[in-house]
Amino acid sequence: MAYTAAVHAETAYLFRHALLRDAAYEMQLPTDRARLHELAFFLIEQAFGGRAPEPPSLDAIDPPKLEPHPTDPVAAELAEHARLALQAQISSQQTSGASSPQPETGVTPALHRLYLRRAAEHAEAHYQPASSADLWSRLAAELSQAAQVEATRRAGMAWFWCGNATLAEPCLHKAVQAAHALGNRRIEVQALSDLAVHYRNTGRPSDAMSLHEQALALARAEGNQRAECFNLGNLAINLFDAGNMQRAEELHREVITRSRQLGLRRTEAIALAGLASVQEVTGSIDQAYQNLQLALAIARETGDRRIESTTLANLANVEIGRGRLSDANRLIQQALEIQRATGDVRSQAVTVANLAVLCQRQGDAIRAERYHVLARALAIEVNDQSCLAFVLANLAALYRATERLALAEQTFEEALRIHARTGERRLEASCMCEAALCHLALGRIERAAAMWHAGVKVLAQIPAPEDLRLHRASMREACARAGVPPFDEGAP
């Protein structure tokens, strides 16, 4: 008997209705289509408060904040009706064989650009990065000169935030090159900074550092204190990754002071969180907690949900270090809720990785592995090499703890290869200490001791006292289990 799928009446009606709708639309003459879209455009515009004002020019220096308008939530729909009206108008002219342009409809290219711009701004402000990226890209195609470059740059950063490194990089490259060719140093500085952030997140620390230094030099030459402050903060983050805690702390403190003088609240919050990361590593846990609380307050005051979520996740790390695991779990869940709501897949990968670490600390290996695997998939999706290496190192440690030594060794090797590229010395050194215990469990005592000492040497140079304490405790426990003397026997 042949299988016959049941067709619900309502579904069948909707399908036929869609076909009828499309057929009826295609049967309209181009001039009639233009009028239909023009009518829809003006009716929607009127229903939502009338014509929106022109926003500040995209290439303006220190433009005023874009004032919201009731049409903003439907700006993308208005832009689409404008596009289709204009498209039908062109088709009508081609069909009629007119040798000269016909009189324009009431919908003009300027109105199309107006609502594309407002739609892009609205999507960006409401944390809809994929929509924002598409709208900025479409707007860039309608613009020229510096305005086109700025729209391209913002498209690149929108792709970055939704985790699409493949589309982000060419947009940012194009923006850097075009801004340089135009001699627009303000946009060039910002595009260089954005590309540097992208390079850091995709595991190219040397390139990131070089671009931040270029942007910093340009900003100083142009007297652009805002951009100078921003790039100093990013240089501090790169120095932290490289294990230069003293210089990273100095720069973060300088950025905090200058941000307060200039009223740059967002930059101040980022620098406070960066300083807290340094303090957490170097053992000043209470100061780290206080600075993260200050950063969180600024993020909430300014409505910056991305900074709020990453600060909550960083506070969770501090609480894990303090042993307050239930508080850490609460903070991680708050961070994830915001990251899911804002489409921030990049930050979500890091937060899920930290949730996996929390589960390991709680002794729940099954949930820990599940979250490690999820974090690995997210890190690969957004091409966050630093996060991927961190996840792999922790997953390998879990494999070692659950006696899957061959899988642990393979995963440690993969993590170390990535760490060597990303240049994050502290994380690489910690991974070496953990990998050493895998070699110990496999009976390679001399190799294990040599690798452990190499990792500890780096951690001592940084310095990272809490990491050292944890790795010494883990090593002594593993050596006792293996029946061999501790690797640091005789050391203070």
N, C-alpha and C positions, 0 to 999 in steps of 0.2 A: 504494500500500500504506500502510495506516495505521501510524503509529509507536506501538509499545507499549513502555512503559518496563518494564524488568526490576525485579522486586520481590524483594529478598533475604529469605530465610526469617526470619532473625534480626530484621531491621527490621520485617517484617510482624508478627512475634510481639510485639515491643516496642510497636508502635502499638496492636494489639488489646488487649494487656495494659493499657496506659494507659487505653484506653476502658473496659475491663472494671472496672479499679480505680475509675475515677470513677463508673461506673454503680452499682457495688456500694456505694460510699460514699454516693451520693445516695439509695439505697434504704433506708439506715438511718434509724430514727426519731431525732428530735433528741436524745432522752434517751440512746440508744445511742451516737450520735456524741460526745456530751459525755463518756460513760464511756470511749470509745476514746481521745480526746485526753487525758483525765485519766490514763488508764493509761500512755499514751506519755510524758506529762509526768513522772510519778513514776518510771517505769523509767529514763528518761534521767538524771533528777536523781540517782537512787541510783547509777547506773553511773559518774557523774562526781563522786563524793565527797560527795553529799548536799546539803542546803540551803545555798545561799550566804548569807553574812551581809548584813545591810542596809548599804548604803554610807552615808557621811556625807550629811546633808541637802544638797540642791543650793543652798540659800540660807544655808548655814553660813558663818561668818566664819573664814577661815584653817582650813579643814577638814583633817584628817589625810589623807595620801595613801591612795587606795583600794587596799586589799590584794587581790592577785589570788586567784582561787579556781579549782579545777579545772573548774567548770561554765562559766567565762567563754567558752571557745571555742564552746560550744553554747548560750549564753544566748539568742541570737536564736531558735533552734529551740524552746527552752523557752517563750519569750515567745509564739511563734506557737501552740504547742499550748495554752497557757493562754488565749489570745484565742479560739481556736476552741471550746474547752471551754465558756467563758463564753457565747459566742455561741449555741452549741447549747442551753445551759441556758435562755437567754432565749427562744429559738424554741420550746422545749418548753413553757414557761410560757404563751406566747401561743397555742399550739395547743390546750393543755388548757383555756384560758379561765380560768385561775386568777385570782381577784381579789386574792389576796395573794401575796407572794413565796414561792416554794417553798424548802425547805432548800437551802443552797448545796452545790455539789460541793466536793470537797477542794481544788480549784483556785479561788483567790479573786482578785478584782481586785488586791489588794495583791501577790500573787505575780506577776501579769502585769506590774505596774509594776516590781517588783524586777528581773525578768530583762530587761525593756526597758532599764532604766537600765544594768545591767551589760553588756548587749550594746552599747549606745551607747558606753560608756566603753571597752570592749574594742576596738571598731572604730576609735575615735579614737586610742587608744594604739598600735594596729598600723597606722596610716596607711592606713585604708580610708575616705577622706572621703565617698564617695557613700553607702556603707552607714551610716556614722556620721550623716550628715545626715538620712537617712530615719528612722533609729531615734530620734534626738533629736526630730524633728518628731512622730513617733507618740507619744513619751513626753509631749511638751508638751501634746498633746490630752487626756491622762489626768490632768494636774496642774492646780493652781490657784495663784494668788497668786505669790509671788516664785520658787518652784520652777519654775512654768510659764515665767516670764520668762527664767530662766537656761537652761532647756532650749531655748527659742526662740533665745536668743543663740548657744548652742553649735551649734544647727542652722545658723544663718546663717553662722558661721565655717567649718563643715564644707563648706557649699555654696561658700564663697569658695575654700577650698583645692582643691576639685575643679574649680574654674574656672567655676562656674555663677553668674555675677554676677546673672542675672535672678532667681534664687531667693534668693541671699544678701541682696540689698538689702532686700526687704520684711521678711524675718525680723529683720534688724538694726534697721530702723526701728521695727518693732513692739516689740522688746525695749527700745529707748531710751524710747519713749513709755510703755510699761507700767511700767517701772522708775520713771520719773519720777512717774507717777500714784500708785504705791504708796509713794513716798517712800523707796525702797530705793536710797540713794546709791551703795553699793558696786557693785551690778549696773549702775546707770546709768553710772557712770564707765567700767566695762569695755565696756559696749555702745557708748558714745560713741567710745571708743578704737578698737574694732573697725570701727565704721562709718567713722571717719576713715581707717583703713588701706584700706578698700574704696574710699572716694572717691579717695584718692591713686592707687590702681592703676587706676581707671577714668577718670583724667584730669581730676579736679576738685580741683586743689591748694588753691584758696582755701577751699573747703568743708572740706577735710581739715584745714587749719591752724586754722580756726575751731573745729571740733569738738575737736581736740587741746587747744586753749586752754581750752575749756569743761570738758573732762575734767580738765585740770590744776588748774583753779580748784576744782572739786569735790573732787578728791583732797586738795588742800591743806586745804580747809575741814574735811574728814573726818579729817585726819591719816593718810591712807592713803599711806604712803611707798612701798609697792610700786607702786601705780598712778601715783604722781607720777613715780617713776623711769622707768617704762615710757613715759609720755607725753612726758617730756623727751627720751628717746631718739628717739621718733617725730617730735617737733618738729625735732630736729637733722637727721633725714633729709629733712624738708620744706625746711629751710633749705639743705641741700646741693643739692636739686633747683633751688631758686631762685637758686643761685650765691653764697650768702652763706657762703663757706668758713670765715671767721674765727669767726663765731658758731656754725656747725655744729661746728667743732672744739672750741670751748669747752664746748658742751653735751655732746658725746660724752665728753669728759674728765671732766666732772662726773658723768655717769651711770656711767662706769666706777668712779670712786671710791666713789660711793654704793652701787652694786651690790655691790661687794666688802664694804662695811660691813654691808649687809643680807643678804648671802649669796645674792643673786639671780644665779645663774650664767648662766642663759639670757639675761637682760637684759644682763649683762656681755659675753657673747659677741657679741650683736648690736651693742652699742656699740663694741666693739673692731673689728668688721668695718666699721662706719660710719666710725670714725676712719681706718681704713686707706683707705677710698674717698676721703676728703678728702686724705690724704697722697699718694695716687697722683696725684690731679689737680694738687696744688700742688708736686709734684716730689720729695717725700720717699719715694722708692720703697723703700729698704731698711727704713725704719720701717714702711711699709705692709705689706711682706712679713712682718716680725716680728709685727705685730699680728694679721695673718690667721692666722699659725701658732698664736698664743695662742688665738684664737677657735676654730680647728679642734680644738685639744686639749680645750677646754671642751665643744664640741659632742659629741665622742666620749666624753668622760668622763661626760656626762649622758645620752648615748644619744639626743640630738636630731638625727635624721637630716635634717630639713629644713634646719636651720642648717648641718649638716655639708656638705650638697650645695651650698648657696649660697656657702659659704666656699671650697669647692674651686673653684667656678666663678670666684669673685673672684681666687683665687690664680692661676688660669689667665690672667686678664686682665693681672695683673702680669707673668707670664712672657712673654706676648705683647709687652708693652712693653719687656721686657729682651731680646727677640729669641730667647728660649729656646722655640722653637716646638714641639719634640717634647715637652718637659715640659708645655707648655700643653695639647697634645692629650691627653696622659695624664690630666691633671687634669680636663679637660672630660668625657672618657669616664667617669671615676669619678663625677663629678657627675650625668651623665645616667643612669647605672645606678641610682643611689639615687632620682632623681626619678621614673623609670619604676616602680621597685618601690613607691614610696610614693604613686603616683597624683598627684604634684604637677605638674600640667600647666602651671600658672602659671609656676613656676620653670623648667620645661623649655623654655618658649618663649624665655626670656632666654638660657639656656645654648646652645640651638641657634643663636640669633642670634650669640652669641660664637664658636661653631664656624664659622659662615659667615665671620666676620671673619678667623679664623685661616686658613681656606682661601684667602681673598684675599691675606693676607700671604705664604702659601706659593706664590702664583702659580697656584693651581688655580681658574680662573674657573668651570669647569663645576660642580665640587662646591660652590663658594661660592654660586652661584646656586641650586642645588638646596636647600641649607640655608636660604638667605634666604627662599625660597618656603615651605618648611616652617615656619620661624619665624613668617612672616607669618600663615599659616593658624592656628597655635597662638595667636598673640596676639589674633587676631580671635575665636577660639573662646572665650577667657577674658576678652575685652574689656579687655585690658591696653593702654591707649592709649600709655603711655610706651614700652613695648617695641615696639609697632607703628610708632611714629614713628622709633625707632632703626633698626629693620629696613628701613623704607622708605628712609631716608637712605643706608644702606649699599648697599641694592640699587640705588638711583639712581646711586651712585658707581660701582658695577660696570657699569651700563648705559653710563655716560659713558666708562669705561675701555675698553669693548668697542665704542665708537663707535655706540651706539644712542641718539643724542642726543635725539630727540623723546620716546622713552620715558623717558629720564633726566630731562628737564625736567618731564614730567608727574608723575613719581614724586617728584622733589624738591619740587614744589609741594604735593603731598599731604602729604609729611612735614612741611613747614614749617607747614601749616595745623594739623596735630595738635600740633606742638611749641608753637605759640602758645597752644593751649588748656591743655596740661599744665604750662606755666610752667617747663620745665626749660631754664634760660637757657644753660647750657654746651652741651648737646646741640643746642639751636636755633642757637647761634652757630656751632658746628662744621658744622652742616648748611648754613648760609648760606655758609660758606667753600667748601664742596664744590660747592654750587649755582652759586656765582660762576664756577667753572671750567667748568661746563657752558655758561653764557652766553658765556664766553670762546671755547669751541670753536665756538659758533654765530655768532661774529663780533660779539657785543654787548660791545665792550671797555669802554665807559664804565659800562654797567650792571654788568658783572662786577667792575670795580674798586670801585665804590661798595658793592656787596653784600659783597665780600671785606673791605673796610675796616670795615664795620659789624660783621661777625662777629668780626674780630680785636679790635676795640675792647672788645667784651663779654668776650672771653677774657682780655684784659689786665687788665680790672677785677676778674675773679674772684679771683685770677689762676690761669691754667691753662697754665704754661710749656711742658709737654710737648706739649699740643695746639697751642700757638702754633708751636713748632718744626716739628711735622709739617705744619701748614697752610702755613707759609712755604716749606718745601721743595717741597711739591706745587705751590704757586702758581708758584714760580720755574721749575720744570720745565715746567709748562703754558705759561707765558709764552714761554719759550725756544722751545717747539714751535710756538707761534702767531706767533713773530717780533715780539713786542711787549716793551717794557721791563717789568721786574717791577713789580708794584703798589706795592711798598715801596721802590722805588729811592730812594736817598738816606737811607733810615732806617738806624739803627744795627743 
